[in-house]
Amino acid sequence: MPNFIQRHRIITAILVIHAIGLVTWVTLRVFGSNPPEITMGTATALGAVYGLPALAYGLWKWRGKQIDQ
């Protein structure tokens, strides 16, 4: 997997941007002016989505190190 990511840096950037966009959309939807009723399933999905920025940030930092080498 790291070799794939290293060879396809554009795909890595697209995945990071997509993850950040998904988290932003969910945040605006849940905490916006007309929030839905939050059930246990929604709360679980929200928790999973909020794990994406940590993964995206780590991937972005790793990608930057690979480009600098």
N, C-alpha and C positions, 0 to 999 in steps of 0.2 A: 504493500500500500504506500509506504513512503516514496518508493521509486516512481510510482504512478503520479503522486502529487508533485514530486520534484520535476518530472518531465512535463506536466500539464499545469503550469502555474496560472494560466488564464482560468481554467476550470476551478482551481482553488479560490481565486478572487471572486468568481461568480458565486460559488457556494457561500463564501463569507458574506457577501452583500445580500444574498437571498436570506440567510439566517438572521441578519440584522433587520432586514425589512419585515420578516415574519414576526419577530419579537415586537417591533414597533407597531405593526398592525394589530396584534393581539392586545397590546397594552392600550392602544387607543379604543379598541372595541370594548374591552372589559371596564376600563376606567373612564370612558368618554361620557358625553352628556346623556346618552340613553343606554345605560348598561343592561345587559340581559340578566335574568335571574341566574345566579351562579350555583350550579349543582355540584355534587362531589366529582363527577366526571369532568366537568369544566375546570374545576380547581386542580385536578390531577394533570390535565392537559396543559394548563397554564404553567404549572410547576415544571413540566417537561420542556416547554418552550423557553422558559427563563433559563434553562441550562444551556441553551444554544449560544448565548453571548460569550460564556467562558470558553467554550469549545472554539468558537470563531476567533476569539482574541488569541488563544494559544496557536491556532493554525496560522493566523496572520503574522505573529511574531516569528514562528518557525519559517514561514515563507520568506520573510524579510532577511533572515539569516542565510537562507539558501541563495537568495539573489546576490547578497553581498560577497559570497565566496567566489 
